Amino acid sequence: MVQNMEYSLKTGCPVRKSLELIGGKWKLLIIKNLADGTKRYGELKRLIPDISEKMLIQELNKLISFGVLSKKSYNQIPPRVEYTLTDKGRKALDIIEVLRDFAKEFV
């Protein structure tokens, strides 16, 4: 068992990498809320009211750095920023659907 764990850490276990990309309390909720199209920061904050502003910004930046989201900034006052799922991000929607179906079995 220990050998398997060491091997997966050295080679980059796909499950571990997936959890790094989309795991955690908020990332899948952000992705889910972008499923139907581009959203501004304020829209995401309203759709996920339990998340703090700091955490939302951090998670958005992580998802952008992983290539799951794209960010478009407009040079205007007040600042306008929009977030959109990339092709990689849209692949995560399949995972969300499986998780939703899994949860329905236990509710």
C-alpha positions, 0 to 999 in steps of 0.5 A, spaced: 500 500 500 505 504 501 509 503 495 502 504 491 501 511 494 509 513 493 508 511 486 502 515 485 505 521 488 511 521 484 507 519 477 502 524 478 496 520 480 490 522 476 485 522 481 489 526 485 490 531 480 483 531 478 481 533 485 487 539 485 483 541 479 476 541 481 476 539 488 474 543 494 468 546 497 467 551 492 470 549 485 464 545 482 459 550 485 463 555 481 463 551 474 456 549 475 454 556 475 457 557 469 454 552 465 449 556 462 454 561 460 458 567 462 457 570 468 460 577 472 463 576 478 457 579 482 452 574 479 457 569 481 457 572 488 449 572 488 449 565 486 453 562 491 451 566 497 455 562 502 462 564 499 466 569 502 469 575 497 476 573 498 475 565 497 471 566 491 476 571 488 482 565 490 478 560 487 476 563 480 484 565 480 485 558 481 480 555 476 483 560 471 490 558 472 488 551 471 485 553 464 478 551 467 475 558 466 477 564 462 477 571 464 475 577 460 476 584 463 473 590 460 477 597 461 471 601 464 469 604 470 466 601 474 471 595 472 467 589 469 470 582 469 466 576 466 468 569 467 467 563 462 468 556 462 473 553 457 473 547 453 477 543 459 472 546 464 466 544 460 468 537 461 467 538 468 460 538 467 460 531 466 463 530 473 458 534 476 452 530 473 455 524 475 455 527 482 448 529 482 446 522 480 450 519 485 447 524 491 440 523 488 441 515 490 442 517 497 437 523 499 
